[in-house]
Amino acid sequence: MSFLPDFGIFTMGLWSVGLGAIGAAVTGIVLANTDLFLSKPEKATLEFLEEIELKTLGSEQRTFKASELWKKNGAVIMAVRRPG
């Protein structure tokens, strides 16, 4: 007769939780440090940039097409899309 309880189920549960934690940590590290699952960015074409409507900041509110920026002179354009 043994008076010690059976720790088999407790040990199996501990192993399951431990392996799950290790798997979650590895997955988190892979997702945080790689871009394997991210969509690739598209390059903006000149036609797309010409049609964008811009708004001025300040007291005088004015809306105009981006192509007006480089009609008479050249312009350097950087298009940035915020996530979300």
N, C-alpha and C positions, 0 to 999 in steps of 0.2 A: 504494500500500500504506500502510495506516495502522497505526501501532503503539499507538494509544490504545485502551483497552478500551471496549466499548459500555456506557454507563451508563443505558440506557433502562429496563431492568428494575429497577435500583436506584432510579432516580428515581420510577418508578411505585409501588414499594413504600413509599418515603418519603412520597409523597402519600397513599397509603392509610392509613398509620399516623397521619399528621398529621390527616387528616380524621376518623378514628376517635377520636382524642384530643379534637378539638374537639367532636365529637358527644357524647362521654361527658361532657365538661365542661358543655355546655349542658343535657344531660339532668339531671345532678346538681344544677345550679343551679335548674332548674325544680322538681324534686322536693323540694328542701330548702326552697324559699321559697313554695310554694303548697300548697294542700290539694285539688288537682284530683282526685287518685286515692284520697283517703281516704274511708272510709265516714262518713256523717253520724251524729252521736250521737243517741240516742233520749232523750227526756225521761222521767224516772221518774214513774210514776203513784202516787197515794196508796195504791191497793190493793197495788201492788208493794212500796212502802216499809213498809206495815203488816206484811207477812208475813216480813220479813227477821229472821233470828235474830241477836241480838247477844250477845257474850260480854264479861264484865267482866274488867278487868285487875287484878292484885294477888293477894293470898293467897286471898281468897274467890272461887272460881270459880262464876259464875252465868250461866245462859243464859236469855234472855227475848226475847219478840217486840218489835219496835220500836214497835208501837202502844201498849205500856205507857208509853212516854215521854210521850205526850200525852193519856192517858186523863183525868187530873184537871186538868192544866195544859197550857198551850200549849207548843210546842217549835219550835225552829228546826232544820231538818234539812238537811244537805248530804251528798249521795251522791257519792262519788268512786270511780271505777273505775280501778285502776292498769293500765297497758298490760301485756299479756303473759299 
